[in-house]
């Protein structure tokens, strides 16, 4: 269990492969790590970079 709402279970073991199942509420996204990282890269690429603001000159 992860918290009260997420359950991870072993579905099968075949040699060196292990299949797991994850039950979680629909509002909690569950991704394999490589998919999660790809989504994060897409979000970063879509986020506009703010242009630097020019420095104000000090009044003398």
Biopython code that builds the backbone (N, CA, C, O; Angstrom):
import numpy as np
from Bio.PDB.StructureBuilder import StructureBuilder

atoms = [
    (1, "UNK", "N", (0.841, -1.185, 0.000)),
    (1, "UNK", "CA", (0.000, 0.000, 0.000)),
    (1, "UNK", "C", (0.887, 1.248, 0.000)),
    (1, "UNK", "O", (1.941, 1.282, 0.635)),
    (2, "UNK", "N", (0.443, 2.249, -0.712)),
    (2, "UNK", "CA", (1.062, 3.568, -0.675)),
    (2, "UNK", "C", (-0.037, 4.509, -0.191)),
    (2, "UNK", "O", (-0.995, 4.783, -0.913)),
    (3, "UNK", "N", (0.110, 4.990, 1.014)),
    (3, "UNK", "CA", (-0.961, 5.777, 1.610)),
    (3, "UNK", "C", (-2.183, 4.891, 1.807)),
    (3, "UNK", "O", (-2.060, 3.679, 1.978)),
    (4, "UNK", "N", (-3.355, 5.499, 1.782)),
    (4, "UNK", "CA", (-4.594, 4.737, 1.974)),
    (4, "UNK", "C", (-5.262, 4.362, 0.663)),
    (4, "UNK", "O", (-6.162, 3.523, 0.655)),
    (5, "UNK", "N", (-4.842, 4.966, -0.453)),
    (5, "UNK", "CA", (-5.591, 4.819, -1.695)),
    (5, "UNK", "C", (-4.894, 4.062, -2.811)),
    (5, "UNK", "O", (-5.537, 3.717, -3.802)),
    (6, "UNK", "N", (-3.599, 3.790, -2.684)),
    (6, "UNK", "CA", (-2.858, 3.180, -3.787)),
    (6, "UNK", "C", (-2.378, 1.796, -3.360)),
    (6, "UNK", "O", (-1.721, 1.638, -2.332)),
    (7, "UNK", "N", (-2.721, 0.799, -4.174)),
    (7, "UNK", "CA", (-2.326, -0.579, -3.885)),
    (7, "UNK", "C", (-1.458, -1.111, -5.022)),
    (7, "UNK", "O", (-1.847, -1.045, -6.188)),
    (8, "UNK", "N", (-0.298, -1.631, -4.688)),
    (8, "UNK", "CA", (0.613, -2.229, -5.659)),
    (8, "UNK", "C", (0.663, -3.725, -5.372)),
    (8, "UNK", "O", (0.862, -4.136, -4.229)),
    (9, "UNK", "N", (0.481, -4.535, -6.410)),
    (9, "UNK", "CA", (0.500, -5.983, -6.199)),
    (9, "UNK", "C", (1.300, -6.674, -7.297)),
    (9, "UNK", "O", (1.388, -6.174, -8.418)),
    (10, "UNK", "N", (1.879, -7.816, -6.973)),
    (10, "UNK", "CA", (2.609, -8.642, -7.948)),
    (10, "UNK", "C", (1.571, -9.513, -8.645)),
    (10, "UNK", "O", (0.875, -10.295, -7.996)),
    (11, "UNK", "N", (1.466, -9.378, -9.972)),
    (11, "UNK", "CA", (0.502, -10.158, -10.738)),
    (11, "UNK", "C", (1.072, -11.500, -11.166)),
    (11, "UNK", "O", (0.378, -12.515, -11.136)),
    (12, "UNK", "N", (2.345, -11.502, -11.567)),
    (12, "UNK", "CA", (2.976, -12.756, -11.979)),
    (12, "UNK", "C", (4.489, -12.604, -11.984)),
    (12, "UNK", "O", (5.026, -11.502, -12.091)),
    (13, "UNK", "N", (5.148, -13.725, -11.867)),
    (13, "UNK", "CA", (6.606, -13.781, -11.971)),
    (13, "UNK", "C", (6.925, -14.857, -13.003)),
    (13, "UNK", "O", (6.533, -16.014, -12.851)),
    (14, "UNK", "N", (7.648, -14.460, -14.065)),
    (14, "UNK", "CA", (8.048, -15.400, -15.113)),
    (14, "UNK", "C", (9.539, -15.261, -15.322)),
    (14, "UNK", "O", (9.985, -14.357, -16.029)),
    (15, "UNK", "N", (10.313, -16.138, -14.721)),
    (15, "UNK", "CA", (11.764, -16.024, -14.817)),
    (15, "UNK", "C", (12.223, -14.750, -14.138)),
    (15, "UNK", "O", (12.017, -14.563, -12.938)),
    (16, "UNK", "N", (12.852, -13.867, -14.920)),
    (16, "UNK", "CA", (13.350, -12.612, -14.357)),
    (16, "UNK", "C", (12.368, -11.451, -14.559)),
    (16, "UNK", "O", (12.679, -10.313, -14.210)),
    (17, "UNK", "N", (11.193, -11.731, -15.115)),
    (17, "UNK", "CA", (10.202, -10.691, -15.341)),
    (17, "UNK", "C", (9.142, -10.736, -14.245)),
    (17, "UNK", "O", (8.648, -11.802, -13.877)),
    (18, "UNK", "N", (8.808, -9.570, -13.740)),
    (18, "UNK", "CA", (7.772, -9.443, -12.723)),
    (18, "UNK", "C", (6.726, -8.465, -13.237)),
    (18, "UNK", "O", (7.053, -7.335, -13.602)),
    (19, "UNK", "N", (5.472, -8.895, -13.268)),
    (19, "UNK", "CA", (4.366, -8.009, -13.658)),
    (19, "UNK", "C", (3.720, -7.485, -12.388)),
    (19, "UNK", "O", (3.389, -8.248, -11.480)),
    (20, "UNK", "N", (3.547, -6.181, -12.337)),
    (20, "UNK", "CA", (2.893, -5.589, -11.175)),
    (20, "UNK", "C", (1.593, -4.921, -11.602)),
    (20, "UNK", "O", (1.424, -4.537, -12.759)),
    (21, "UNK", "N", (0.691, -4.793, -10.658)),
    (21, "UNK", "CA", (-0.557, -4.086, -10.881)),
    (21, "UNK", "C", (-0.635, -2.927, -9.905)),
    (21, "UNK", "O", (-0.171, -3.024, -8.769)),
    (22, "UNK", "N", (-1.219, -1.840, -10.353)),
    (22, "UNK", "CA", (-1.366, -0.667, -9.495)),
    (22, "UNK", "C", (-2.820, -0.236, -9.551)),
    (22, "UNK", "O", (-3.362, 0.025, -10.625)),
    (23, "UNK", "N", (-3.446, -0.164, -8.382)),
    (23, "UNK", "CA", (-4.803, 0.357, -8.282)),
    (23, "UNK", "C", (-4.720, 1.687, -7.558)),
    (23, "UNK", "O", (-4.210, 1.777, -6.441)),
    (24, "UNK", "N", (-5.233, 2.720, -8.219)),
    (24, "UNK", "CA", (-5.200, 4.065, -7.651)),
    (24, "UNK", "C", (-6.451, 4.805, -8.103)),
    (24, "UNK", "O", (-7.048, 4.451, -9.120)),
    (25, "UNK", "N", (-6.850, 5.825, -7.358)),
    (25, "UNK", "CA", (-7.989, 6.635, -7.802)),
    (25, "UNK", "C", (-7.693, 7.257, -9.166)),
    (25, "UNK", "O", (-6.536, 7.521, -9.492)),
    (26, "UNK", "N", (-8.728, 7.489, -9.954)),
    (26, "UNK", "CA", (-8.553, 8.020, -11.312)),
    (26, "UNK", "C", (-7.889, 9.386, -11.330)),
    (26, "UNK", "O", (-7.272, 9.754, -12.329)),
    (27, "UNK", "N", (-8.002, 10.143, -10.249)),
    (27, "UNK", "CA", (-7.410, 11.484, -10.243)),
    (27, "UNK", "C", (-5.918, 11.466, -9.922)),
    (27, "UNK", "O", (-5.286, 12.521, -9.865)),
    (28, "UNK", "N", (-5.348, 10.278, -9.713)),
    (28, "UNK", "CA", (-3.909, 10.142, -9.467)),
    (28, "UNK", "C", (-3.281, 9.479, -10.691)),
    (28, "UNK", "O", (-3.508, 8.294, -10.932)),
    (29, "UNK", "N", (-2.489, 10.234, -11.473)),
    (29, "UNK", "CA", (-1.881, 9.634, -12.667)),
    (29, "UNK", "C", (-0.786, 8.624, -12.285)),
    (29, "UNK", "O", (-0.020, 8.845, -11.347)),
    (30, "UNK", "N", (-0.732, 7.522, -13.027)),
    (30, "UNK", "CA", (0.272, 6.482, -12.802)),
    (30, "UNK", "C", (0.946, 6.203, -14.137)),
    (30, "UNK", "O", (0.287, 5.794, -15.093)),
    (31, "UNK", "N", (2.266, 6.423, -14.210)),
    (31, "UNK", "CA", (3.023, 6.228, -15.443)),
    (31, "UNK", "C", (4.304, 5.456, -15.156)),
    (31, "UNK", "O", (4.840, 5.510, -14.049)),
    (32, "UNK", "N", (4.791, 4.732, -16.169)),
    (32, "UNK", "CA", (6.151, 4.198, -16.089)),
    (32, "UNK", "C", (7.096, 5.384, -16.098)),
    (32, "UNK", "O", (6.755, 6.444, -16.623)),
    (33, "UNK", "N", (8.279, 5.219, -15.523)),
    (33, "UNK", "CA", (9.201, 6.338, -15.378)),
    (33, "UNK", "C", (9.552, 6.975, -16.715)),
    (33, "UNK", "O", (9.567, 8.202, -16.821)),
    (34, "UNK", "N", (9.835, 6.168, -17.745)),
    (34, "UNK", "CA", (10.241, 6.750, -19.022)),
    (34, "UNK", "C", (9.094, 7.550, -19.644)),
    (34, "UNK", "O", (9.348, 8.554, -20.309)),
    (35, "UNK", "N", (7.857, 7.140, -19.448)),
    (35, "UNK", "CA", (6.708, 7.892, -19.949)),
    (35, "UNK", "C", (6.559, 9.189, -19.156)),
    (35, "UNK", "O", (6.319, 10.246, -19.739)),
    (36, "UNK", "N", (6.699, 9.117, -17.845)),
    (36, "UNK", "CA", (6.613, 10.304, -16.984)),
    (36, "UNK", "C", (7.668, 11.337, -17.387)),
    (36, "UNK", "O", (7.361, 12.525, -17.492)),
    (37, "UNK", "N", (8.904, 10.895, -17.612)),
    (37, "UNK", "CA", (9.976, 11.818, -17.991)),
    (37, "UNK", "C", (9.697, 12.461, -19.348)),
    (37, "UNK", "O", (9.992, 13.639, -19.552)),
    (38, "UNK", "N", (9.133, 11.694, -20.270)),
    (38, "UNK", "CA", (8.790, 12.236, -21.589)),
    (38, "UNK", "C", (7.706, 13.311, -21.457)),
    (38, "UNK", "O", (7.782, 14.351, -22.111)),
    (39, "UNK", "N", (6.715, 13.067, -20.626)),
    (39, "UNK", "CA", (5.653, 14.054, -20.394)),
    (39, "UNK", "C", (6.249, 15.321, -19.796)),
    (39, "UNK", "O", (5.880, 16.423, -20.200)),
    (40, "UNK", "N", (7.161, 15.184, -18.842)),
    (40, "UNK", "CA", (7.787, 16.351, -18.225)),
    (40, "UNK", "C", (8.593, 17.154, -19.240)),
    (40, "UNK", "O", (8.568, 18.384, -19.220)),
    (41, "UNK", "N", (9.312, 16.459, -20.134)),
    (41, "UNK", "CA", (10.086, 17.156, -21.168)),
    (41, "UNK", "C", (9.169, 17.923, -22.104)),
    (41, "UNK", "O", (9.490, 19.040, -22.509)),
    (42, "UNK", "N", (8.020, 17.330, -22.456)),
    (42, "UNK", "CA", (7.067, 18.015, -23.329)),
    (42, "UNK", "C", (6.503, 19.251, -22.641)),
    (42, "UNK", "O", (6.329, 20.291, -23.277)),
    (43, "UNK", "N", (6.215, 19.144, -21.342)),
    (43, "UNK", "CA", (5.709, 20.300, -20.592)),
    (43, "UNK", "C", (6.761, 21.404, -20.547)),
    (43, "UNK", "O", (6.437, 22.578, -20.729)),
    (44, "UNK", "N", (8.020, 21.033, -20.306)),
    (44, "UNK", "CA", (9.097, 22.027, -20.243)),
    (44, "UNK", "C", (9.275, 22.719, -21.596)),
    (44, "UNK", "O", (9.513, 23.925, -21.651)),
    (45, "UNK", "N", (9.160, 21.960, -22.675)),
    (45, "UNK", "CA", (9.326, 22.533, -24.012)),
    (45, "UNK", "C", (8.169, 23.467, -24.351)),
    (45, "UNK", "O", (8.353, 24.429, -25.097)),
    (46, "UNK", "N", (6.990, 23.199, -23.818)),
    (46, "UNK", "CA", (5.815, 24.017, -24.115)),
    (46, "UNK", "C", (5.736, 25.264, -23.244)),
    (46, "UNK", "O", (4.992, 26.193, -23.559)),
    (47, "UNK", "N", (6.490, 25.295, -22.159)),
    (47, "UNK", "CA", (6.461, 26.436, -21.246)),
    (47, "UNK", "C", (7.314, 27.558, -21.824)),
    (47, "UNK", "O", (8.512, 27.375, -22.042)),
    (48, "UNK", "N", (6.710, 28.717, -22.074)),
    (48, "UNK", "CA", (7.503, 29.824, -22.619)),
    (48, "UNK", "C", (8.490, 30.345, -21.580)),
    (48, "UNK", "O", (8.182, 30.433, -20.391)),
    (49, "UNK", "N", (9.656, 30.680, -22.047)),
    (49, "UNK", "CA", (10.692, 31.220, -21.173)),
    (49, "UNK", "C", (10.496, 32.727, -21.111)),
    (49, "UNK", "O", (10.408, 33.387, -22.146)),
    (50, "UNK", "N", (10.428, 33.270, -19.912)),
    (50, "UNK", "CA", (10.221, 34.715, -19.751)),
    (50, "UNK", "C", (11.497, 35.452, -20.169)),
    (50, "UNK", "O", (12.609, 35.058, -19.819)),
    (51, "UNK", "N", (11.304, 36.513, -20.913)),
    (51, "UNK", "CA", (12.436, 37.326, -21.332)),
    (51, "UNK", "C", (12.970, 38.089, -20.122)),
    (51, "UNK", "O", (12.192, 38.522, -19.271)),
    (52, "UNK", "N", (14.272, 38.254, -20.039)),
    (52, "UNK", "CA", (14.822, 38.991, -18.900)),
    (52, "UNK", "C", (14.356, 40.439, -18.935)),
    (52, "UNK", "O", (14.286, 41.058, -19.997)),
    (53, "UNK", "N", (14.044, 40.959, -17.776)),
    (53, "UNK", "CA", (13.616, 42.358, -17.707)),
    (53, "UNK", "C", (14.846, 43.245, -17.638)),
    (53, "UNK", "O", (15.800, 42.925, -16.929)),
    (54, "UNK", "N", (14.837, 44.364, -18.371)),
    (54, "UNK", "CA", (16.011, 45.237, -18.350)),
    (54, "UNK", "C", (16.202, 45.856, -16.964)),
    (54, "UNK", "O", (15.231, 46.173, -16.276)),
    (55, "UNK", "N", (17.440, 46.020, -16.573)),
    (55, "UNK", "CA", (17.748, 46.617, -15.272)),
    (55, "UNK", "C", (17.422, 48.099, -15.324)),
    (55, "UNK", "O", (17.679, 48.778, -16.319)),
    (56, "UNK", "N", (16.856, 48.579, -14.240)),
    (56, "UNK", "CA", (16.553, 50.014, -14.165)),
    (56, "UNK", "C", (17.791, 50.765, -13.713)),
    (56, "UNK", "O", (18.561, 50.303, -12.871)),
    (57, "UNK", "N", (17.953, 51.929, -14.299)),
    (57, "UNK", "CA", (19.102, 52.747, -13.914)),
    (57, "UNK", "C", (18.780, 53.460, -12.609)),
    (57, "UNK", "O", (17.660, 53.930, -12.411)),
    (58, "UNK", "N", (19.753, 53.537, -11.730)),
    (58, "UNK", "CA", (19.549, 54.198, -10.455)),
    (58, "UNK", "C", (19.471, 55.702, -10.685)),
    (58, "UNK", "O", (20.262, 56.268, -11.439)),
    (59, "UNK", "N", (18.508, 56.342, -10.028)),
    (59, "UNK", "CA", (18.384, 57.811, -10.132)),
    (59, "UNK", "C", (19.470, 58.467, -9.305)),
    (59, "UNK", "O", (19.717, 58.089, -8.159)),
    (60, "UNK", "N", (20.122, 59.467, -9.911)),
    (60, "UNK", "CA", (21.183, 60.134, -9.165)),
    (60, "UNK", "C", (20.725, 61.472, -8.659)),
    (60, "UNK", "O", (21.492, 62.180, -8.006)),
]
sb = StructureBuilder()
sb.init_structure("model")
sb.init_model(0)
sb.init_chain("A")
sb.init_seg("    ")
for serial, (resi, resn, name, xyz) in enumerate(atoms, 1):
    if name == "N":
        sb.init_residue(resn, " ", resi, " ")
    sb.init_atom(name, np.array(xyz, "f"), 0.0, 1.0, " ", f" {name:<3s}", serial, name[0])
structure = sb.get_structure()
